[in-house]
């Protein structure tokens, strides 16, 4: 099940919830009980090792279309 990160606008707390993708946009209550929260954009690192340059390709399709 995916984990989503949220921030509470009332108290500033950030927290994560595991929930189905279909519930990703649903309101989330912070651990302090506040309802005024916003879902944060998360970045995901895939493959590679820390400090190593990215491999060949890039862009939207791995470089095959000339866009990257």
Secondary structure, DSSP 8 states (H G I E B T S, - for coil): --EEEEEETTT--EEEEE--GGGTTS----TTS---EEE-------SS-TT----S--TTTTTTTS--
